[in-house]
Amino acid sequence: MDDSGFLNTVVNLKKPAVLVNTEDPLMRLSSVLPCNRSATRMACEYLLDRGHRDILFLTHPGRRTIEQREDGWRDAMRCRQLQCDDSRILTVTDWLPELAEQAVIARFRDNPRECTAILCANDSLALGRSMVCGP
């Protein structure tokens, strides 16, 4: 949850709480989360090491953790001097796999060879992408 109202409610409960896969920007609550930026950079480097050079990033923005994942994708691409501007980001309006599927189909309708890989911001979007592209 990145919702400040929710975080304030939890803080005001005055009960022990630990956030998982999110953080409190005011550091009132403890949190446990992976380094989203580094993990996504490693995932992108995995694809790059296997010969992919044109990798799209499929995302639904809005959460800090997702912004960190996008930063990791950009880090890996920039390190290899590859294109990672906003035109290489495929954005959907929600986390639904069906929306990811629709976005991928629409994107590749006119240019099916636009990229060799898609890096997804989360599992739900990857599931939708796999409906189109296969595992």
N, C-alpha and C positions, 0 to 999 in steps of 0.2 A: 504494500500500500504506500503510495506516495501522497496520499491525501492528508493535508495538514490538520483538517478537522478530526480525522480518525486518530492521528498521532496525538493530538491534544487530548482527546477522550481517554486514550490509553494512559497517558501521563497523569491525568487527573484522577484515575482510579486508585493511584497510590499503591499499586500491587506490582510485584516483580513481573517484568515482561522482557522478552527478547524478541526482536524482529528478525525474521528469516528472509533472506534474499531481498532486503530493502534496508534503508537506513533512515535515521532521524537526523535531518540536517542540523538541528540544534543540539544534537548529542545528549538528549535527555534520557534516551533509551538505548540499551545495549543492542547490538545487532551482529548477526552472522551472515556473511554473504561471500560468494566467490569474487575473485577479481574479474569482473565481467570483461573489462578491457583486455587484460592479458589472455584470458581464455579464448576470446573471439579472435584475437590476433593469432594465437596458436592454431585455431581452426582454419583461419585464412591461409596461414603459412603451410599448413598441411596440403591444402588445395594447390597452392603455388608450387610447392615441392613436387607435385605430381604433374606439372606442366600447364596448369590453368593460368592464363594471364588476364582474362577478361571475366571478372567475377562481379556479379550483381549482389547487392545487399537487399534482402526482402525484409521489411519491417513494418511495425505499427508504432509510431513514435508516441512519446508522452511520459514515459517513465525514465527516471535517471539511470536505472540499470540498462535500459535499452539504448540510451544515449552513449553509455560507456561501451556497449557492444559495438555500436557504429564506430566509435573512436578506435576500437581495436581493429576493425576491418580496414579503416583508413590508414592506421599505423602500418599494417602489413603491406598494403598496396603502395603507400608512399615510399616505404623502405626499398621496394623494388622498382620505384619510379613508374608505377602503373596508374592508369586513370581511376580516380575514385571521387570524382565530383558528384554533385547531386543528380546528374543525369544517370548515374549508375545505381541509384537507389530506387527500389520499387516499393512504394508505400501503399498499405491497405488501411481501411478505416476501422478495423477491429481485428481481434486475434483469431477469428474463425477460419478454420482450414479452407472452407468453401470460398472465402474472399481471397485467400492466397491463390487458390486454383484459378479463379476468375482473372485475377491480376496477371498471373503468368501467361494464361492463354491470350489475354488482350495484348500484352507486351510483345509476344512472339508471333502474333498473327501475321504481321507484315514483315518481320525480320527474324525468322526462326534460328538464325545463326548469330544472333546478337552477342551471346556470351557462351562460355564453355562450362560455367558453374554458377550456382546461386547459393549464397551464404544466408541462412535464415536467422532472424533475431531470436526465435524461440522454436520449441518443438511443435507447437500448434501450427505455425506457418509452414514448417518443414513438412508436416503431414499433408497440407494442402498442395504444396509444391510437388510432393511425390505422386499425388494423384495424376498430375499432368506429365511429369518427367520420368516417373519410375524411381525406384529406390537408388 
